[in-house]
Amino acid sequence: MTTANIDRRKFLTSAAVGGATIVGASALGGLDADAAFADPTPSLDPAISKSSFAEGVVRQVKGSQVHVKGSYDKDYVLQLTNATSIWKSRPTTAAAILDGDGLYARGIPMPDGTIAVDAVWVNIVNLYCTIKGIGTDKIDLAHGHHALVGRVTKGITTASYLHGGAITANLSGLKIDQPVQVLGTWRPADNSVEIVRISVGHH
């Protein structure tokens, strides 16, 4: 498979961005936050034989390339395109990717060793916690033996009660000592997590 083959087939579909939700998917799978933790799925485009998944810490953003230090001393160079979906609590742009951020990325391995990415999830976390305190703009959490502050952001933070329940901005159903699952964005500046969705009864 050559670069020309990939370009001709336009394997990355454009993501339609509306409000706080990315609508659509690429040939490689979904583009929303949950897709970061989904099992790999076969490509929908027969021209794409395989996909790659990269994770690590951003070392440098240089133009349209993101240099990442991965686990086990594996380095990645991610090539962004104008069809790359970037998530950091909400759909955003490459300008939101900062040195020191953690990320997951999915894309196509290129002949030059880079990965042309269709989706990047920046600082995304998926944690099982227990609620220890509830405030107006934060929720105190215990993750294992560690205390964690979950930031509540108007227009971003939602809750889901019971498996398959509707997503709502109403957090009044949360209670002290409830076990919850938190999907959110780690904030390196203060080591807190911006809560995107807090789920109750999904364990």
PyMOL commands that set and color helices and strands:
alter all, ss='L'
color gray80, all
select helices_A, chain A and resi 3-9+33-37+71-73+94-96
alter helices_A, ss='H'
color red, helices_A
select strands_A, chain A and resi 16-18+21-23+25-26+29-30+52-62+65-70+75-79+85-87+91-92+102-109+115-122+124-134+138-143+146-151+158-161+167-168+179-187+192-200
alter strands_A, ss='S'
color yellow, strands_A
deselect
rebuild
show_as cartoon
